[in-house]
Amino acid sequence: MASTPTIDEENGNKGSMWVLDQKLDQPMEEEAGRLKNMYREKTFSSLLVLRLAFQSLGVVYGDLGTSPLYVFYNTFPNGIKDQEEVIGALSMIIYSLTLIPLLKYVFLVLRANDNGQGGTFALYSLLCRHAKIKTIPNQHRTDEELTTYSRHIFHEKSFAAKTKRWLEARIYRKNALLILVLVGTCMVIGDGILTPAISVLSAAGGIKVAHPKMSSDVVVIVAVIILVGLFSMQHYGTDKVGWLFAPVVLLWFLLIGGIGAFNIWKYGHTVLKAFSPVYVYRFFKRGGWNSLGGIMLSITGTEALFADLGHFPVSAVQIAFTVVVFPCLLLAYIGQAAYIMKNQDHVIDAFYRSIPKGVYWPMFVVATAAAIVASQATISATFSIIKQANALGCFPRVKVVHTSKKFLGQIYIPDINWILMLLCIAVTAGFRNQSQIGNAYGTAVVIVMLVTTFLMILIMLLVWRCHWVFVVIFTGLSLLVECTYFSAVLLKVDQGGWVPLVIAAAFLLIMYVWQYGTVKRYEFEMHSRVSMAWILGLGPSLGLVRVPGIGLVYTELASGVPHIFSHFITNLPAIHSVVVFVCVKYLPVYTVPQEERFLVKRIGPKNFHMFRCVARYGYKDLHKKDDDFEKMLFDNLFVFVRLESMMDGCSDSDEYSLYNQQTEQSADNPLIDNINSVFSNMEPTIMSSSSDSIVLVKSPLQSNSQMRLSGQMSSQTEMDELEYLKSCKDAGVVHILGNTVVRARRDARFIKKIAVDYIYAFLRRICRENSVIFNVPHESLLNVGQIFYV
């Protein structure tokens, strides 16, 4: 074992107290284990890919597919001057659909998925794994050994390594990136409000086309009734009615494509000139800038295409778009343009007026159903992204309900659902027309696209390690199109475009203040944690009466003894016989497999009976999926004690620690009853505490006679501790949680006092308590109050 001076030299002369802490409370890598099965992309048969491509129509393309309902109305709200305007607008629509959804998203951005997960936070999680940019620094190198934790190693002199160092060098750069992600998230929430409003209102407008004398108020009332019914059905989940989505959307695409082809044949082929890019130039030369806001609505839903990627492979989504969605949308827009050129006065209701009379009412029913499907997909995406923000500490804790036993991503958030419904009804009834809602919708969509572009630049540099020339080409083409649209929507901020900005500002304030408070609480725990030397000085009894039972002390720290524990034992004269520090933390991965979820280790000498358990989750995981969190925790604790004793018997040195190996077991049988059969199939891995080398230890059934003899000598000690732990568990388990109150210092700035003392305090009062999230029984809960100032 290295001498103390050597250790001091290696660790920057941190002192003997630091060395003592490291010996008694070593990092978790010695319990993390080595992975045997790295993540591999699933392979699908051709027939299965085609079936998944069909199913993806109902989930991914509902929003993008309903755009023909309102694009030309919002493009020409003041009427058409001549046919040249129509051809120019159609040319812009054709090339916008080709450049943004087809080339940028379907063939490029979809490749930047996080193990199959898409969206703004998926891109952010990828970046967090390749650079230390997460604002809550609770990650450890053991997290990198997870099956789902895929990352690349940079060469020191590579451009990717330089970009990584530049990003990590200043805290304000990390905060700027986080704010960028939060802005994109808030705009997606805005989409969840505006998509149902404009889609349902546009579909319900078909009633007035058939009955021109009907009041617009009736259309608004019908739209509001549909919206109330839509949001009221959310708690059932999409799983029960999801089988209807794909057929409805496929029928919708076939109908709009067929009607478009019919209109081209009926009203002439002149509009096909729009495929020439010359008409794009003429469109801008004739002053078409003011019409860009409406044209941009043709690509709304493109971001949802990426955000809803989770349930389908990339190849299935690409096939569905190129074979069905893209050609049907082109036919629909070209057909509408052909009709408008012959009937310029009908541009306001161009979609419904271009429908042949024989299929009008069936088309109205299908259009309404498609609008509901599009709204459902956007609402579900909003739930998912709020869950991701919640997991990463950027949104107040809200109730999350699983609506499907088959699909992890299908969730329902009651509080958010009713807030979305109220805001959606307010937008629908307040504006009462598609034009102003379209302006608001366009503002939200283009900002999300810009956020995705900036994140993709970092993905191409850090994750894909592309040559800077390709990055420049991608950046230039993307910003050329998106900044053009952005400049157009800015001109319509006063015509409804302010709505998503106000909504985003409100949610951004909530999310940033909550994230700020979360970071400060974590920093407080880090700076005020207790030294192991102090714990050691108390002795095995910790200077108190050790009463029967197990105390689970919840903390956000993955190492060290939290301040809540010292606060507890300072004010109370007793502590439980066994103390387990439980850390539940979320990682920048979409999920953590259950067999890799728990890490267990011992703190201090054995006679202290103190352990640490780290439970790791991904941003898609839910605690409720763990049928019994407490049971799983104790099963892992018992496995650790069994392995520890076995390895002590197999080794001649006390310098070896154990890797915790999670075992697959039946929920009906206790782990202890099957312990022998379990360990006969396990190959525990150990790491020397004085070296980084990994040594693979053979199975106990394959060990030599000397090891078996040593194991028999330690078996009695092992069984004694297992029985002791079991008796303590039977005596009672108490969950000890910290009830921390955050206050701004007296000398803090006024803005900080408002944010911490009022906004954050209010959010803490109305959000869910940790005891509810962890499913802690009320009768076994013990809150320890503490206050700190920031």
N, C-alpha and C positions, 0 to 999 in steps of 0.2 A: 504494500500500500504506500502511496506517495506520502512523503513527509509534508508537514504543514507549510513550511516555507515554500516548497515547490508549488503547492496548491495556491498559495497566496500570489506567487509570481504569475501562474497561469491565468488567474482571475483578476488581475489588476490590483493585487494587494488589497483585497476587500476585507481581509481580517478573519480571525479565527471564528468569530460569531457567524459570519456568512458560511464558512466551511462547515460549522456544526449544523446549521440549518439545512445545507445541501445533503449532509449525511442522513439526517433524520427525516427529511421531507424531500426525497429525490424526485426529479421530473418523471412524468408519466410514460416516457418512451420505453421504460423497462417493463411496462405492463401492456403496451399497445399491441405487440405481436407483429409478425410479418405476414403480408398478404400472399395468398396462394393463387387467387383468381383475380387478375386485374380486369377492369371494365372492358368489355368487348361489345361493339355495336351489334345489335341483333340482326340476324339475316332472315329474310322472308322469301318465301317462294313467290313466283310470278303471279300465281292465282291469288294468293293472299294479299299481295301488294295492290292488285286491281280491286279487291274487295275493300281494302282499307282506303283506297283512293275514292271509292264510291261513298264510304261512310264519312270521309273528311269533308265532303260537300256540305253536309248539314251543320258541321261544327265550325269549320274554318272560313267558308266563303259566303255565309249568309249576309254579312254586312256589305262586303264588296259587291255581291250580286244584286242587291236592292237599290244600288245607286241610280240605275236608269229611271227610277220613279221620279226623281227630282233634279237631275243634272241640268237639262235644257231650260227648265223653269227658272233655276237660279242663275243660269248663264245669261239669259235675256229677260230679266224682270221688267224691263221697260219697252219690250217689243223688239222687232227686227227691222233694219233699214233695207237690206237687200240680201240676195242669196249668197253673195260672197262672204258675208259674216258667218252664215251657217257652215259653209265649207271650211272656213278658217277655224271655227270652234271645233268642228269634227276632227280636223287634222291635229289640233292640239290634244284632243281626247285620245286619238289613236296613238300618238307618240308618247303621251303621258303614261298610258297603260303599258306600253312596250318598255319604257325606260325604268319606271319605278316598280310596279308589281312584278313584271316578268324578269327583267334583267337584274335589278338591284336585290329584290327580296327573294324571289323564287330560286334564283340560281346563285346567289351570293350570301345574303344575310341568313338564310335558313341553314347554311353550313356552320354558322357561328352559334349553334345551339349548345346548351349545357347538358350533355348526356340525354339529348332528346327534348329538353325544356327550352322554351323560347320566351321572349319578352325582355323588357328593360332590365329587370333584376337578374335575369339569367346572364345577360352580358356583363353586368356588374359583378356577379359571383365568379365568372371566369377571370375577370381582371383581378379580383381579390385573391385568387389562388396563384396568380402569376406575379403579383406585386403586393407589398405590404401597405395597402391603402385603406384597409378596413379601419374605421374610426374607433371601434372597440377592440383593443389589442389583446383579445383572449384566445388567439390561435396559438397552436403549438406544432412543432414539427411532427409529432405523432399523428396529427390530423391529416398530414399529407400521405399517410400510409393507408388511408381508407380506400376501398375499392372504387368508390365514386369520385375520389379526389384525383382528377387527372390534371397534370401540369407539365410544363417543359422546363428544362434546365438551359440557361443562357450561357453562351461563351462570354467571358469577361469583357472582351473588346468588341462584341457585336453591337449593332445599332439597337437591338432589343434591350440589351443590358444597360446601355446608356439611357434609353427612354425610361426604363424601370427605375434607375437611380435618380433621374430627374424628377419623376413623379413622386418618389418616396422622400425626396430631400426636404420638402417644405410642407408643413401641416396645412397651409392654406390651399395647396394644390389638391390635397386629398379632400378637403372640405368643398372645394369648387366642383370636383368630380361628383361628390355625394349630392350636392345641390342640383347638379345637372340631372342626375338619375331621379331625384325626387320631383323635379319639374316634369320630366317625362312621365313619371308615375301619376302625378296630379292631372296631367292632360289625358291619360288613359281613363282616369276616373271621370273626367269631363265627358269623354266619349261615351261612358256608360250612362250618362244622363242625356246627352244630345242624340245618340243613335236611336233609342226608342222613340224620342219625341218626333224627330223628322221622319223616320221610317213609318211609324204608325199613322202620323198625320197625313203623310203623302198617300198611303194606301187607302185611308178612310176618305180621302178627297175624291175617290172614284164615285162615291154616292152622288156628289154634287154634279159631276159630269153627266150622269144619267138623268138627274133631275135638276136642271139649271135654276129653277126657281127656289130651290131649297136654300135656307139661310146658312151662312158660314158657321153660325153658332152650333148648328146641329152636327156639323162635321167635327168641330172641336169637342163637343160632348161625347160623340161616338168614340173619338180617339182617347179621351180621358177614361171612358169606361173600359176600353181595351187595355189601357195601361194599368189601371187598378187591378184588373183581372190577371194581367201578366205578372205583376210584382206579388200579388197575393198567392200565386201558384209556385213561387220560388222555393218554398220550404219543402215541396215534394221532390225537388231536384230534377235534373235533366235525364237521369238514368231511366225513369219510368216512362217518359215520353220521347226519349232521344231516338228511338227506332223510327219515329215519324220524320225526323229532321231531314235525313239524306234523301228519301223519296220526294219530299215536298220541294226541297231546293233543286234537285235534279229536274223535276217537272217544271219548276220555274225557269231554269236555264233553257230547257228545250223549248218552252213556249215563247220566251222573249227572243230566242234565236230564230225560231220558226216565223214568228210575226215580223221580225226584222227582215228576214229573207223575202217574205211576202211583200212587204212595203217597198223593198228595193225593186222587185219585179214589177210592182204596180205603178210606182211613181217615178221610175226612171233610174238610170245608172250614173247620172251626172255626179252624184255625191262621191263616187269612187275616186274622183280626182283628189280627194282629201288625203290619199296615201302619199301624195307628193309633198315633200318637206317645204316646197316653195310656198305653200299656202300658210305655213306657220310664220314665215317671214312677212307675208302680206297681212296676216292677222294682226301682228304687232304694229306694222306700218299704218294700218287703218285705225289704230287706237284701241286695240282689243284688250288693253291692260285691265280695264275695269271688269272685264268678263272672266278674268282668271280665277276669281274666287269661286264662281260656279263651276268652272271646268275642273277645278281641283277636287270637287266632290266625286268625280268619276273614279278616283283612286282611294276614297275613304274605305276603311276596312282592311287596308293593306297591312297596317300594324297589327290588327287582330289576327291576320294570317300567320304572323310570327308568334304572337303571344299565345295562341291556341294550338301550338304545335305539339304539345305534350303527349297526346294519345296516338299520334300517327308518325310513321317514319317519313323522313324527308322525301324519299322517292315517291311515296304515295301522294303527298301534297303536290309535288311537282307534276306528276302525271295528271292529277285532277285539274290543275290550272291550265296546262298546255293543251289538253285534249278536250275539255268541256268548258271551263270558265272563260278563258281568253277568247276563243272563237265565238261563243255565244254572246259575250258582252260586245264584241266588235259588231256583230250582226245587229244587235239591239240598237246600238247608237247610230249605226249607219242607216238602219231602217227608219228610226225616228227623224234623222236629219232629212232623209228623202221625203218623208211626209210633211215636215215643216217647210221645206222649200216650195211645196205646192199649196200649203195652208199656213201662211205666216201668222195669221191671227190666232192660231190655235197653240201657240208655243207654250202658253201657261199650263195647259192640260195636255201636252203633247203625248205623254205616255198612254193615257186612257183613250184619247181621241184617235190614236193610230191603231187601236185594236179593232179588228173586224167585228161587226155587230153580232155575228153568230157565236162568238166565244167571249163576249164582253163579260157577262156575269161569272162564268167559270174562271176567267182571268182575274176578276176582282177578288174572288175567294182565295185563289192561289196567291195573289199579291199580298193580301192581308196575312195569310199564313206565313209567307216568306218574310214579311216585315216582323212578325212575332218571333220567328226563328232567328233573324238577324239581331233583334233586341236581346233575345235570350243568350246568344253567344257572347255579346258584349257585356251583359250583366255578369255572366259567369267569369269572364276574363277580369272584370273589376274585382270580384270576390277573390280570385286567385292572386292578383297583384297586391291587394291589401294584406292578404295572408302572408305573402313573401315579405312585405314591408314590416309587418308585425314581427315576423321571425328574426329579422335583422335589426330589431330595436328601433325602427323608424316610424312606428305607428302605435297608438295606445292599444292596450290589450282588449280585444273584443271577443265575443262568443263566436266560435267557429263550429259549425255542425257538419258532420259527414252526411251526405245524402245518398251515397252509394257504397255498397260493400265491395264492389268490383273495381271501381276507379278511385284512386286516392285523390285525384285532382278535382273531383266534383264536390264542392263544399257550398255552404250557405251561411251567410253572416247576417243575422236578423237586423241588428242595428243599422248596418250599412244599407240593407235592402230598403228599409222604410225611409231612410234619408234620401236615397236615390229616387224613390217613388215620388216623394214630396217635391223634390227639385225638378224632376221630369214633368210632373203635372204643372208646376209653376211656369216652366219654360213654354210648355204647349199652350196653356191658357193665356199666358202673358203676351206672347208674340202673335199667336193665332194664324200665322202664315209661315210657309216654308222658306221664304226668302231670308228673313232675319235669322231663323234657326240655322239655315244653311251657312250664313256668314260666320256664326258662332262655331258651327261644326268644322268648317274649313280651318279656322284659327287653331283649334285643338289638334287637328290632324297634322298640319304642317309642322307644328312645334314638336310633336312626338317624332316625326320623321327626321327632323334636324338633330334631336337628341340621339336617335339611333345612329345617324351618320357619324357624329363625333365619337360615340362609343365604339363603332366599327373601326374607326381609324386606330384606336388603341388596341383593339382586338387583332387587327392585321399586323401591328407592330410587335405586340407582346406575345400573342398566342400563336398566330400563324407565321410570324417572323418573315413577312413578305418584304421584297425589295422596296426601297422607298419610292421607286418610279411607279410601281403599281399602286402604292398608297396615294401618291399624288394624282394619278389618273382617276382613281375611284373618288377621291375627295373633290376634285375639280368638277367631274360630271354630276355628282350628287348635289353639290352645293349650287351648281349652275341652275338646275331645275328647281330645287327646293327653295333657294333664296328668291328666285323669281316669283314663285307662288307666295312666299312669305311677305314679300313687298306688296303683293296685291291684296292680301288679307288685312294688312295693316291699314290700308285705305278704308276698310269697312269696319274698323273697330267701333265706331260710333253707330253702326247700323246692325248691331247684334254681336259683333266680334268681341265685345267686352265681357260677354257672359262667361266663356271658359277661362278668361283671365282672372275674373273675380273668384270663380270656383276654385281655380288652381291656386290662387293666392291664399285663400282660406285654408285649403288642405295643406299647402306648403308650410304655412305658419304652424299648423298643428303638428305636422310631421317633424319639422326641424326643431321645434321647441321640445318635443318628446325625445327626439334623438339626442339633443343637447343635455337634457336632464339625465338620460340613461348613461351617457358617457361620463358625466360628472359623478354619478353614483358609483360607477365602476372604478373611476380614479380614486374616489374616497376609500373604497374597500381596499384598493391596491396599496395606498399610502398608509392606511391605518391598520394593516394586518399585523398580527401578533408574531413575535419571534418564537421559533421552536425552542430556543434556549430558555425563554421565559416559561414555556409549557413544561420543559424538562425540569426546571427548578422547582416546580410545584410537586413533583413526585408522581408516582402511579395513581394516587387518589386525586391528583390535581388540587390538593389542598382542601378538598371538600369531601362530603359524604357521597359515595358512589351507590346510588339506589338501583335496584333491579330494573331492567328495561333497556331499550335502545333509543337513543336520541338522534334523529336525523336533522342535522343542521344545514339548512339550505343557504347557499352562497353563490355568488357569481364568479368566484375565484377558482381556477383550476389548480392552484398551488398556494401554499401558505394557509395559516389559520385566520379566519375572518375576524374582524373587530366585534361582530355580533356575539361571538363565542366568549371573548374576554368580558364583554359587557354583561353577558348572562351570568357567568360564574362569579363576577364581582358583586352582583346584586342578590344572588340566591345562594344558599348554603349547600346545595346538592346538585349533582349531575348524574346522568345515567351511567350504568356500568359499561355500556358500549356506546361510543360516539362515532357517527359516520357523517362526514362533511359531504354533502351532495351538491354537485355543480351541474346544472342543466344549461347547456349552451348550444347555440345554433351556429352551424358552420356554413361557409359559402358553397354548399353543394345542394343538389335538389333533394337528395334523400340519403340517409345513413342506414345500411342494412341492419336488421335487429341483431344479428350475430356479431356485429362490430360496434354496437351502440354503447355498451358499458365498459368503462375501465375502472378497475378496483385496485387499490394499493393500501399498504399499511403505513401509518404515520407514527414515528417514534418506536420505542421498544414494545415488545409483545404484551408486557404486563400493563401497558397503558390502555390497550383495547381501543385504539383509535384508527379509523380507516378513512379513506377518501374514495368517493365514487363519482366519476364524471359520466354523465349521460349526454350523448351527442346526437343532435337532430339536424336534418336538412330543412330548407325553407318550404318543402312540400309536406314534411312530416307533421303529424298531429299527435299530441299526447294520448288522446283517446284511442288511438290505434294500438297503443300498448294496453292490452286488456287489464292488466294489473301492474302498474308501475312499481309499487312496493314489492310485490312478489318477485318480479324480475330482478329488482335490485338485490334482494336477499339471496336469490338463487345464484347470482354472480358473486356475491360475497362469500357464500359457502364454497363455491368452486375455487375461488382464490385461496381460501384457507387450506383446502385440500391439496391444491397444487403446491402451495408454499411449503407445507410440511413434507410433501413427497420430494420436492427438490432439495430441501434441507438434508434429507436422508441420502440423496444421490450425490451430494457435493461435499468436498472436504473443506470448502471455504465459505465463510459467512458473507463473502463479497458478492454473492450471486442473488439476483432478484428475479421475479417471475413475470412472465407475460400472462395476462388474463385471457383465457380462451372461453368464449361464450359457446355453450353447447346447445344443440337442438334437442328439445325434450317435449314430452307430452304434457299438456296443460293439466291433465288429470292426476299425474303421478308426481310426487315430490322428487326433487333432484337427488336428495340424499339416498333415497331408496334404490336409485339406479346408478349410484356413483361408480361402482366397479365396472359396469358395462360401458359407462361413458368414458372412463379413463383408459380402458383397454384399447380404444380407437384413437386416442389423442396423442399428439407429438408436441408437447409443450416446448416452447423456445425460450431461452434465457439469455440475458445480456450481463456481462460483467460490469459492475458499477464503476470500475476503474478503467474501462476500455469501451470503445464503440463497436468492438467486434461481436458478431452474432454466432452463437454456438447452438446447434440443433441437438437436442437431447432425445434419445431413443424412447420408444414407448416403454412403460414399466414392465410389460410382459416380455420385452426383449432385452432387458438390462441383465447385467451379470449377477452372480450370486452375492458379491460383496455389496452391490447397490441394494439388492433385495433385503440383505441383512440389515443395512442401515435404515431402509424404509420401515422394516418391522420395528426397529428401535424407536422411530419417530411416530409410529402409528398411534401409540397410546396418547402422546401429546396432542396429535392432530385431532383424535376423536374427543379428547377432553375439551379442546377449544370449540369444536363443532357443537358439542353438547352444551357448552357454556353459552355460545351464541344462540342456540335454539331455545334454551331456557330463558335467556334475556328477551328474545322475541316474544315468547309466550307470556312473559311478565307484562309486556305492553310496549308499544311503539309510539313515540311522541315526535311530532313534526314541529321543528323550531324554525320559524320564519322571522326575518327582520322587517319591522314596520318603520321604514326610514322616511323621515320628513326632511325635505330639501328647502332651504331658505337662502335668500340672497344676503350677502353681508351688508352691513350698514353703509359702508363706503362704496358699494357697488353702484354702477351707473343706473340711471332711471329706467332705461329700456330693459336692462337685465333684471331689475326688480319686478317689472311688469311681467316679463316672460316667466320668471321662476316662481315668484310669490303668488301670481294670479293664474296665468294660463296653465303652467305645468301643474300647479296645485289643483286646479279645477279638473284637469284631465286625469290626474291621479285619483280624484274622488269618484269620478263617474266610470272609470275603466274597471275591468275585472281584477279582483285580487289574485295574488299568486296562489293562495290556498285553493281557489276555485279552479285555476288552470291546472294545478298539480293533482286535483281531485283528492284533497286532503280531508279526511273526516273531521267534522267540526269538534267532536269530543276529544280528539287527540291533537288539536292544534294549540300551539303556544306562540304568541306574537311577542317579539322583543322590540320595544320602541327605541329609536335613536334619532338624533337630529344632527345635521351637518350643514355648514354654510359654504356657498360657492361664490 
